[in-house]
Amino acid sequence: MPIVIARDLGKNYRVAEKQPGLRGAMRHLFARKYKIVRAVDGVSFEIEPGEMVAFLGPNGAGKTTTLKMLAGLIYPSNGSCEVLGFTPSDRADAFRRRFSLIMGQKNQLWWDLPAADSFRLHREIYNLPQDQFDRTLGELTELFRVEKLAKQPVRELSLGERMRMELIAALLHRPELLLLDEPTIGLDVVGQGIIQNCLREYNATRGITMLLTSHYMRDVEALCRRVLVINHGRLVYDGALEGITDQFGRVKLLRLQFAGPAPDLSRYGTVTQAVDRAATLQIDRSKASSILSDLLSQHTVTDLSVEDPPLEDAIARIFEQSATPVEAAIAS
Amino acid sequence: MMRYVRLFRAFARVSLLGDMAFRGNFLIKVVVELLWLGLMVFFYDRLFDFTAAVAGWSRPQYFFFLGTYYLMESLIETFFLSNFGEFSELVRTGNLDLVLLKPVDEQFLISFRHVEWSTLPSAVFGLILMTRSILQLDVPPPAMAYVAFAVGLTCAVAMAYSFLLMLSATAVWLVRNQSLYELWWLFMSLMRYPKEIFNAPYTNAIGWFFTFIIPVLLAVNVPAASVVKLLDSQMIAYLVASAVILLFVSRRVFRRAMQSYRSASS
């Protein structure tokens, strides 16, 4: 039984169009022109319990809008969704007890107080029994390695430490579903790594379902086996992470080490790097085997590796290939 | 219900902790607030050196009225005014999202999530002023007068709450609605004076309008008059009815606003 079901989910926004300058402002005052922007346009997918799914797409693709519809923050314009057996937009308390939404750019902890005070407030808000609260908090502070930080005012914590505290606050009521919107935004590689490890471990021990949006491919590669790619409000890919490179990666990268100076390889493909005896060559994926055998027969190759190009490249190609935004201008 | 009482206590506690984190600022706010009230009392005290009554209210009666106003203003400012003041900012920045995610009634969470402790001493100031006035009265008020006062004041605070709730809800459609708050300050100014001051040929209509159409003038007048002047049970009933209707309507308006909320970019 899927934990999240989205059927033909869509969200339209009416956005005022305003010309720049004083004349534009005056015109806007008397005759407003609006356009309808389809932020999300008929998206359908299902997520099973325990899955960790990444939601990818460029800025403005509709990722956050979809997450907000799943969290019941905004009403869908069309289609429907069901999360944990509830219609999210009803905002039933029983539903809100069972999931959490973390937004990397917003914080819910009291800024001037130690996180421990905000945690206590969460206990009241979620009406958690004291013993369960103590146990969960103990487990989480250990998992997120923040034992010494809970008594420090939140404003004095580093961004990474604060994000870990935000995660603890979001997990205190033991949600079954965790929606994460850019949880590692602004963090350095080490900070990102810590958050990724904690989330992976939490998923392994608790079996929590996660849907995550992120611009950092490291997050996605570290956490998710399945990805949903959305662009201009439409779902353009739903499948395994590896499938993206198979389906959209046109090229392969060859890293070659020669016995002597690297020969001219431009007839095989694009030479991206050639230093001394080493060369990196980008070749057409479909011709990989013939180029390889040709290379090995004609040159003395001492070392060789065949790699997929970075995931970002494949994702960028999906974005480029998918359709243009759907807009309808109306005057009112 | 008990859960909401506990939750309110938790909000009050965290707010106090927040205030205590900046003790200096907190103390300055309290002192300035009390100085301001003290200055007003001094002004009215001097005024009564020149006249026996203002609009039919004698010195002790008028000071009881003033004490009631301070008490009501303090309750409003302590428990919900700042929360409503921040509401449009929550809408504009999209931080309302964080409120809507909690398994608690949204209206409760928005109205009472922060307690402004620094304005509570004004309530004590008001109570002292009222007690002193009662002791100065020739005839002590009957017990029934205090009941009427409690009912009247509760209804007045409830009306102010409902009005602020509706005012805040407009932020969902207008996003920036600070200009509407000018209306609130206008109403607060109207509440500050006995309604009899409108008993003049050119202002009768204004007094009538703000008594029966928008019953702002009743807020302080009716509870204060119940104790130190006349207990008008019809006016108390009118106040109760107005409060109940306003509470009901404001909740409907607020819920409608929440359905129209479109969140902000993140």
Interface residues (C-beta under 8 A of the other chain):
Chain A: Y13 T64 K68 A71 G72 L73 I74 Y75 R91 D93 A94 R96 R97 S100 L101 M103 Q105 K106 Q108 W110 D112 L113 D117 S118 R120 L121 E124 I125 Y126 N127 P153 D181 E182
Chain B: R3 R6 L7 A10 F11 V14 L17 G18 A21 F22 G94 N95 D97 L98 L100 L101 K102 P103 V104 E106 Q259 Y261 R262 S263 S265 S266
